[in-house]
Amino acid sequence: MLGKKGVEAQHILVALIIAAIILFLLFLFAQEIGQWISNKGSLEACRLSVLAASQIGEGTVAGSTAGSPVEIECTMTEAVIYADEKYYTVDGAKRYYLHEKYADNVKQAFSQQMAECWHKMGEGKVDGFSNDAVVGVTNVCFHCGSIWFDEPGEQEITGFEDYLRNQPMIASFSQQSQETYYDYMNNVYDVDSSWIHILEDDPDRILPSFLDTLTSIHVPDTLYEGSYRITFQVLNKKVAYFGIDENMYMIHLAPAHSAEPFIPCEYYYE
């Protein structure tokens, strides 16, 4: 039997072990919180720099002009999807899934990354071009991020567009409750003959002759367990003499090996 001192020593040892476990768990929790804050800070820093540059007419998406007091503070994110985990990661920070089915969790990861790209690049509301331009069209893109699978497989994940149309966002950037990803990111643009002529020398190859509208979201309905890239694109048509200054904003999701938007970009901001 243990004496009084032995019992006290045993209690102290147990207390120390419990304290060590608590400190370890707090350390892990603090790491995750720190990564989340860092990711959130990078997202908002990018958005604020985009908004600031647009206010001085320095060509937000195409990059600031030489000597501009505002620099675009945006970098590509890297999201990784794990088959056997309850989370995916964005630049190393864990993002936890909300669904039980693997396919829905994959769609959640893709949808959220697209929404964050749309948010940080101005939500299709920011004039991304220099006020110095007089006439012509500018077509620029920014690679928001990449998404890839830790263990690529052969599984096909169908119904991604339906998920975008019907799934409420995890956190709405526009303060509308129950807003779906599709509603948040989608704009519809009228496409007249002048747009078609400017966008492509052979309009029938890129834009069918019967097409009179374009939506801002361009995604495959079926996802494969490979690598993808999210691209934000802005097209601008300007004829200053007639007061014409129109923008189209689009967000594209495509396999990394063929990530060029269907309307090819003239310039990529890096």
TORKOL-4160 file (C-alpha; in steps of 0.2 Angstrom, whole numbers, padded with zeros to 4 digits, m for minus):
270
<pt num="1" X="0000" Y="0000" Z="0000"/>
<pt num="2" X="0005" Y="0018" Z="m0003"/>
<pt num="3" X="0008" Y="0029" Z="0011"/>
<pt num="4" X="0001" Y="0047" Z="0013"/>
<pt num="5" X="0016" Y="0054" Z="0003"/>
<pt num="6" X="0015" Y="0041" Z="m0010"/>
<pt num="7" X="m0004" Y="0045" Z="m0013"/>
<pt num="8" X="0000" Y="0063" Z="m0014"/>
<pt num="9" X="0014" Y="0060" Z="m0026"/>
<pt num="10" X="0002" Y="0050" Z="m0037"/>
<pt num="11" X="m0011" Y="0064" Z="m0037"/>
<pt num="12" X="0002" Y="0076" Z="m0042"/>
<pt num="13" X="0008" Y="0065" Z="m0056"/>
<pt num="14" X="m0009" Y="0063" Z="m0063"/>
<pt num="15" X="m0012" Y="0082" Z="m0062"/>
<pt num="16" X="0004" Y="0085" Z="m0071"/>
<pt num="17" X="m0001" Y="0073" Z="m0085"/>
<pt num="18" X="m0019" Y="0080" Z="m0087"/>
<pt num="19" X="m0011" Y="0098" Z="m0087"/>
<pt num="20" X="0001" Y="0092" Z="m0101"/>
<pt num="21" X="m0013" Y="0085" Z="m0111"/>
<pt num="22" X="m0023" Y="0101" Z="m0110"/>
<pt num="23" X="m0008" Y="0111" Z="m0115"/>
<pt num="24" X="m0005" Y="0100" Z="m0130"/>
<pt num="25" X="m0023" Y="0101" Z="m0136"/>
<pt num="26" X="m0023" Y="0120" Z="m0133"/>
<pt num="27" X="m0007" Y="0121" Z="m0144"/>
<pt num="28" X="m0015" Y="0111" Z="m0158"/>
<pt num="29" X="m0031" Y="0122" Z="m0157"/>
<pt num="30" X="m0020" Y="0138" Z="m0157"/>
<pt num="31" X="m0011" Y="0132" Z="m0172"/>
<pt num="32" X="m0028" Y="0129" Z="m0182"/>
<pt num="33" X="m0035" Y="0146" Z="m0176"/>
<pt num="34" X="m0018" Y="0154" Z="m0181"/>
<pt num="35" X="m0019" Y="0146" Z="m0199"/>
<pt num="36" X="m0037" Y="0151" Z="m0201"/>
<pt num="37" X="m0034" Y="0169" Z="m0196"/>
<pt num="38" X="m0019" Y="0170" Z="m0208"/>
<pt num="39" X="m0030" Y="0163" Z="m0222"/>
<pt num="40" X="m0044" Y="0175" Z="m0218"/>
<pt num="41" X="m0032" Y="0190" Z="m0217"/>
<pt num="42" X="m0024" Y="0185" Z="m0234"/>
<pt num="43" X="m0041" Y="0184" Z="m0242"/>
<pt num="44" X="m0047" Y="0201" Z="m0235"/>
<pt num="45" X="m0030" Y="0209" Z="m0239"/>
<pt num="46" X="m0032" Y="0204" Z="m0257"/>
<pt num="47" X="m0049" Y="0211" Z="m0258"/>
<pt num="48" X="m0045" Y="0228" Z="m0250"/>
<pt num="49" X="m0030" Y="0230" Z="m0262"/>
<pt num="50" X="m0041" Y="0226" Z="m0277"/>
<pt num="51" X="m0054" Y="0239" Z="m0271"/>
<pt num="52" X="m0041" Y="0252" Z="m0267"/>
<pt num="53" X="m0033" Y="0251" Z="m0284"/>
<pt num="54" X="m0050" Y="0252" Z="m0293"/>
<pt num="55" X="m0053" Y="0269" Z="m0284"/>
<pt num="56" X="m0038" Y="0277" Z="m0292"/>
<pt num="57" X="m0041" Y="0269" Z="m0309"/>
<pt num="58" X="m0025" Y="0260" Z="m0310"/>
<pt num="59" X="m0031" Y="0244" Z="m0319"/>
<pt num="60" X="m0035" Y="0232" Z="m0304"/>
<pt num="61" X="m0034" Y="0215" Z="m0312"/>
<pt num="62" X="m0021" Y="0219" Z="m0325"/>
<pt num="63" X="m0009" Y="0225" Z="m0311"/>
<pt num="64" X="m0004" Y="0242" Z="m0305"/>
<pt num="65" X="0005" Y="0254" Z="m0317"/>
<pt num="66" X="0022" Y="0259" Z="m0313"/>
<pt num="67" X="0024" Y="0271" Z="m0299"/>
<pt num="68" X="0006" Y="0267" Z="m0292"/>
<pt num="69" X="0004" Y="0270" Z="m0274"/>
<pt num="70" X="m0007" Y="0254" Z="m0273"/>
<pt num="71" X="m0001" Y="0237" Z="m0276"/>
<pt num="72" X="m0012" Y="0222" Z="m0278"/>
<pt num="73" X="m0009" Y="0210" Z="m0263"/>
<pt num="74" X="m0016" Y="0194" Z="m0270"/>
<pt num="75" X="m0008" Y="0177" Z="m0272"/>
<pt num="76" X="m0014" Y="0160" Z="m0278"/>
<pt num="77" X="m0021" Y="0148" Z="m0265"/>
<pt num="78" X="m0018" Y="0130" Z="m0264"/>
<pt num="79" X="m0032" Y="0118" Z="m0259"/>
<pt num="80" X="m0029" Y="0099" Z="m0256"/>
<pt num="81" X="m0044" Y="0087" Z="m0254"/>
<pt num="82" X="m0041" Y="0071" Z="m0244"/>
<pt num="83" X="m0052" Y="0055" Z="m0247"/>
<pt num="84" X="m0051" Y="0049" Z="m0229"/>
<pt num="85" X="m0051" Y="0065" Z="m0219"/>
<pt num="86" X="m0065" Y="0076" Z="m0212"/>
<pt num="87" X="m0057" Y="0091" Z="m0219"/>
<pt num="88" X="m0048" Y="0098" Z="m0234"/>
<pt num="89" X="m0034" Y="0111" Z="m0233"/>
<pt num="90" X="m0031" Y="0128" Z="m0240"/>
<pt num="91" X="m0013" Y="0134" Z="m0239"/>
<pt num="92" X="m0011" Y="0121" Z="m0225"/>
<pt num="93" X="m0026" Y="0127" Z="m0214"/>
<pt num="94" X="m0040" Y="0114" Z="m0211"/>
<pt num="95" X="m0057" Y="0117" Z="m0218"/>
<pt num="96" X="m0070" Y="0105" Z="m0211"/>
<pt num="97" X="m0083" Y="0097" Z="m0221"/>
<pt num="98" X="m0102" Y="0099" Z="m0218"/>
<pt num="99" X="m0108" Y="0083" Z="m0227"/>
<pt num="100" X="m0108" Y="0065" Z="m0224"/>
<pt num="101" X="m0105" Y="0059" Z="m0242"/>
<pt num="102" X="m0088" Y="0061" Z="m0250"/>
<pt num="103" X="m0095" Y="0068" Z="m0267"/>
<pt num="104" X="m0104" Y="0082" Z="m0258"/>
<pt num="105" X="m0088" Y="0086" Z="m0248"/>
<pt num="106" X="m0078" Y="0088" Z="m0264"/>
<pt num="107" X="m0092" Y="0099" Z="m0271"/>
<pt num="108" X="m0091" Y="0110" Z="m0255"/>
<pt num="109" X="m0072" Y="0112" Z="m0256"/>
<pt num="110" X="m0073" Y="0118" Z="m0275"/>
<pt num="111" X="m0088" Y="0129" Z="m0272"/>
<pt num="112" X="m0081" Y="0138" Z="m0257"/>
<pt num="113" X="m0064" Y="0141" Z="m0266"/>
<pt num="114" X="m0073" Y="0148" Z="m0281"/>
<pt num="115" X="m0084" Y="0160" Z="m0270"/>
<pt num="116" X="m0068" Y="0166" Z="m0261"/>
<pt num="117" X="m0060" Y="0170" Z="m0277"/>
<pt num="118" X="m0076" Y="0180" Z="m0283"/>
<pt num="119" X="m0076" Y="0189" Z="m0266"/>
<pt num="120" X="m0058" Y="0194" Z="m0266"/>
<pt num="121" X="m0058" Y="0200" Z="m0284"/>
<pt num="122" X="m0073" Y="0212" Z="m0281"/>
<pt num="123" X="m0088" Y="0201" Z="m0284"/>
<pt num="124" X="m0090" Y="0207" Z="m0302"/>
<pt num="125" X="m0093" Y="0225" Z="m0296"/>
<pt num="126" X="m0075" Y="0233" Z="m0298"/>
<pt num="127" X="m0069" Y="0242" Z="m0313"/>
<pt num="128" X="m0053" Y="0232" Z="m0317"/>
<pt num="129" X="m0045" Y="0243" Z="m0330"/>
<pt num="130" X="m0036" Y="0259" Z="m0331"/>
<pt num="131" X="m0045" Y="0275" Z="m0334"/>
<pt num="132" X="m0032" Y="0280" Z="m0347"/>
<pt num="133" X="m0038" Y="0268" Z="m0360"/>
<pt num="134" X="m0048" Y="0277" Z="m0374"/>
<pt num="135" X="m0053" Y="0263" Z="m0386"/>
<pt num="136" X="m0052" Y="0244" Z="m0388"/>
<pt num="137" X="m0055" Y="0229" Z="m0378"/>
<pt num="138" X="m0044" Y="0222" Z="m0363"/>
<pt num="139" X="m0045" Y="0204" Z="m0358"/>
<pt num="140" X="m0036" Y="0200" Z="m0342"/>
<pt num="141" X="m0036" Y="0185" Z="m0330"/>
<pt num="142" X="m0030" Y="0181" Z="m0313"/>
<pt num="143" X="m0027" Y="0163" Z="m0307"/>
<pt num="144" X="m0035" Y="0163" Z="m0290"/>
<pt num="145" X="m0030" Y="0146" Z="m0284"/>
<pt num="146" X="m0027" Y="0128" Z="m0288"/>
<pt num="147" X="m0037" Y="0112" Z="m0281"/>
<pt num="148" X="m0030" Y="0095" Z="m0281"/>
<pt num="149" X="m0033" Y="0078" Z="m0274"/>
<pt num="150" X="m0020" Y="0071" Z="m0262"/>
<pt num="151" X="m0023" Y="0053" Z="m0269"/>
<pt num="152" X="m0030" Y="0055" Z="m0287"/>
<pt num="153" X="m0042" Y="0042" Z="m0292"/>
<pt num="154" X="m0054" Y="0037" Z="m0305"/>
<pt num="155" X="m0071" Y="0042" Z="m0297"/>
<pt num="156" X="m0082" Y="0054" Z="m0306"/>
<pt num="157" X="m0092" Y="0066" Z="m0296"/>
<pt num="158" X="m0107" Y="0072" Z="m0305"/>
<pt num="159" X="m0120" Y="0086" Z="m0302"/>
<pt num="160" X="m0108" Y="0100" Z="m0298"/>
<pt num="161" X="m0118" Y="0113" Z="m0306"/>
<pt num="162" X="m0134" Y="0108" Z="m0297"/>
<pt num="163" X="m0124" Y="0109" Z="m0281"/>
<pt num="164" X="m0119" Y="0127" Z="m0285"/>
<pt num="165" X="m0137" Y="0131" Z="m0289"/>
<pt num="166" X="m0145" Y="0123" Z="m0274"/>
<pt num="167" X="m0132" Y="0123" Z="m0259"/>
<pt num="168" X="m0133" Y="0138" Z="m0247"/>
<pt num="169" X="m0116" Y="0146" Z="m0245"/>
<pt num="170" X="m0106" Y="0141" Z="m0229"/>
<pt num="171" X="m0104" Y="0160" Z="m0225"/>
<pt num="172" X="m0112" Y="0173" Z="m0236"/>
<pt num="173" X="m0101" Y="0187" Z="m0242"/>
<pt num="174" X="m0116" Y="0198" Z="m0247"/>
<pt num="175" X="m0126" Y="0197" Z="m0231"/>
<pt num="176" X="m0141" Y="0187" Z="m0239"/>
<pt num="177" X="m0146" Y="0172" Z="m0229"/>
<pt num="178" X="m0148" Y="0156" Z="m0238"/>
<pt num="179" X="m0140" Y="0163" Z="m0253"/>
<pt num="180" X="m0133" Y="0149" Z="m0265"/>
<pt num="181" X="m0116" Y="0149" Z="m0272"/>
<pt num="182" X="m0123" Y="0151" Z="m0290"/>
<pt num="183" X="m0134" Y="0166" Z="m0285"/>
<pt num="184" X="m0119" Y="0174" Z="m0277"/>
<pt num="185" X="m0107" Y="0172" Z="m0291"/>
<pt num="186" X="m0118" Y="0173" Z="m0306"/>
<pt num="187" X="m0121" Y="0188" Z="m0317"/>
<pt num="188" X="m0129" Y="0188" Z="m0335"/>
<pt num="189" X="m0122" Y="0199" Z="m0348"/>
<pt num="190" X="m0130" Y="0204" Z="m0365"/>
<pt num="191" X="m0118" Y="0199" Z="m0380"/>
<pt num="192" X="m0121" Y="0210" Z="m0395"/>
<pt num="193" X="m0112" Y="0209" Z="m0411"/>
<pt num="194" X="m0099" Y="0222" Z="m0406"/>
<pt num="195" X="m0094" Y="0211" Z="m0391"/>
<pt num="196" X="m0093" Y="0195" Z="m0402"/>
<pt num="197" X="m0082" Y="0204" Z="m0415"/>
<pt num="198" X="m0070" Y="0211" Z="m0402"/>
<pt num="199" X="m0069" Y="0195" Z="m0392"/>
<pt num="200" X="m0064" Y="0183" Z="m0406"/>
<pt num="201" X="m0059" Y="0185" Z="m0425"/>
<pt num="202" X="m0069" Y="0169" Z="m0428"/>
<pt num="203" X="m0084" Y="0171" Z="m0417"/>
<pt num="204" X="m0093" Y="0155" Z="m0422"/>
<pt num="205" X="m0079" Y="0145" Z="m0415"/>
<pt num="206" X="m0079" Y="0153" Z="m0398"/>
<pt num="207" X="m0097" Y="0161" Z="m0396"/>
<pt num="208" X="m0110" Y="0153" Z="m0406"/>
<pt num="209" X="m0120" Y="0164" Z="m0418"/>
<pt num="210" X="m0136" Y="0161" Z="m0408"/>
<pt num="211" X="m0129" Y="0166" Z="m0391"/>
<pt num="212" X="m0135" Y="0183" Z="m0385"/>
<pt num="213" X="m0131" Y="0181" Z="m0367"/>
<pt num="214" X="m0116" Y="0175" Z="m0356"/>
<pt num="215" X="m0116" Y="0170" Z="m0338"/>
<pt num="216" X="m0102" Y="0173" Z="m0326"/>
<pt num="217" X="m0100" Y="0155" Z="m0320"/>
<pt num="218" X="m0091" Y="0142" Z="m0331"/>
<pt num="219" X="m0089" Y="0125" Z="m0323"/>
<pt num="220" X="m0089" Y="0107" Z="m0328"/>
<pt num="221" X="m0104" Y="0097" Z="m0322"/>
<pt num="222" X="m0093" Y="0082" Z="m0318"/>
<pt num="223" X="m0077" Y="0083" Z="m0307"/>
<pt num="224" X="m0063" Y="0070" Z="m0308"/>
<pt num="225" X="m0050" Y="0067" Z="m0295"/>
<pt num="226" X="m0037" Y="0077" Z="m0303"/>
<pt num="227" X="m0029" Y="0095" Z="m0303"/>
<pt num="228" X="m0040" Y="0110" Z="m0306"/>
<pt num="229" X="m0037" Y="0129" Z="m0307"/>
<pt num="230" X="m0049" Y="0143" Z="m0303"/>
<pt num="231" X="m0047" Y="0158" Z="m0315"/>
<pt num="232" X="m0055" Y="0175" Z="m0313"/>
<pt num="233" X="m0057" Y="0185" Z="m0330"/>
<pt num="234" X="m0062" Y="0202" Z="m0334"/>
<pt num="235" X="m0066" Y="0209" Z="m0351"/>
<pt num="236" X="m0068" Y="0227" Z="m0355"/>
<pt num="237" X="m0075" Y="0236" Z="m0370"/>
<pt num="238" X="m0071" Y="0254" Z="m0371"/>
<pt num="239" X="m0075" Y="0268" Z="m0384"/>
<pt num="240" X="m0073" Y="0284" Z="m0374"/>
<pt num="241" X="m0079" Y="0296" Z="m0388"/>
<pt num="242" X="m0096" Y="0287" Z="m0387"/>
<pt num="243" X="m0096" Y="0285" Z="m0368"/>
<pt num="244" X="m0095" Y="0266" Z="m0370"/>
<pt num="245" X="m0086" Y="0257" Z="m0355"/>
<pt num="246" X="m0093" Y="0240" Z="m0352"/>
<pt num="247" X="m0086" Y="0226" Z="m0342"/>
<pt num="248" X="m0089" Y="0207" Z="m0341"/>
<pt num="249" X="m0083" Y="0197" Z="m0326"/>
<pt num="250" X="m0082" Y="0178" Z="m0326"/>
<pt num="251" X="m0075" Y="0164" Z="m0315"/>
<pt num="252" X="m0069" Y="0148" Z="m0323"/>
<pt num="253" X="m0065" Y="0131" Z="m0316"/>
<pt num="254" X="m0056" Y="0119" Z="m0327"/>
<pt num="255" X="m0043" Y="0105" Z="m0326"/>
<pt num="256" X="m0026" Y="0112" Z="m0323"/>
<pt num="257" X="m0019" Y="0105" Z="m0340"/>
<pt num="258" X="m0032" Y="0115" Z="m0349"/>
<pt num="259" X="m0036" Y="0130" Z="m0338"/>
<pt num="260" X="m0037" Y="0143" Z="m0352"/>
<pt num="261" X="m0055" Y="0150" Z="m0352"/>
<pt num="262" X="m0065" Y="0147" Z="m0367"/>
<pt num="263" X="m0062" Y="0166" Z="m0372"/>
<pt num="264" X="m0043" Y="0166" Z="m0371"/>
<pt num="265" X="m0035" Y="0178" Z="m0360"/>
<pt num="266" X="m0023" Y="0191" Z="m0367"/>
<pt num="267" X="m0014" Y="0194" Z="m0351"/>
<pt num="268" X="m0012" Y="0185" Z="m0334"/>
<pt num="269" X="m0009" Y="0196" Z="m0319"/>
<pt num="270" X="0003" Y="0186" Z="m0308"/>
